[in-house]
């Protein structure tokens, strides 16, 4: 399953770092962050609950950029 989320990211380098961090989270098959559109596309592993996985993704992204926000709704 793929879902798209609005994300606040300040620069293209931070977007790249957050993409890498999100991709390492358990339950994430693939993650793409687009700085220009301020969107994150996440493909989840089979059987994973997106809400639970995205909380871990947000935590990982905040390690890269502490003021990062992802619209989880």
N, C-alpha and C positions, 0 to 999 in steps of 0.2 A: 504494500500500500504506500502511495506517495501522498504527501500533504505539503502545502505551501503556507509559510508563515511570514508575517511582516516582521522585520528585524531592524533595529537601529544600530548602524555601524558607521564609524567615523571616517574610515579610510580603506582603500583597497587592500592594503597589507593586512590590516586587522581582519577584514572579511576572509582573506585567505587563511589566516591563522585560526579563525573560528571554524571555518569549513573543515580544517584538519582536526581540530579538537572534537567537533561534533561527530566526525566520521569514526572516531575511536570509541565512542560511547556504545556500551552493550545494547543491542537491539536496533542499532542503526546500520542499514545495509549500505547506504550512500547518502551523502549530504553535499549540497551545493549552496553557496552564499553568493548572491549577486549584489555587489556594492551599488551599482547604478540604479537598480530597481528597489533596493532595500528589501529583498526577499530571500528567504531560505527555503529550499526544497529538500525535504527529508524523505527518503525511502526507508521504510521500516522492515525489519526481518519478519518472516512469517510468524504469526501468532503473538506478536508483541503489541502491547497496549500503548498507543501513541501518547496519551497524556502522561503516563509514567515515564516513558523514555524521554519526552521533551523536557521534563523537569531536570533530568540528568544532563541533557544537552545544554539547557540554560546555565546550569551550574558550571559546566565545562567552559562555556563561552565567557562567563563572568571571570574566569581565571585569566583569560586573554585580555578582556576589556571589562573592568569592573562595572562600568555604567551601561553595559549592553542590556537591551530589552528585546524580548521576543514576545509577540502577541500570541499567546497560547490558546486563545478562544477561537 
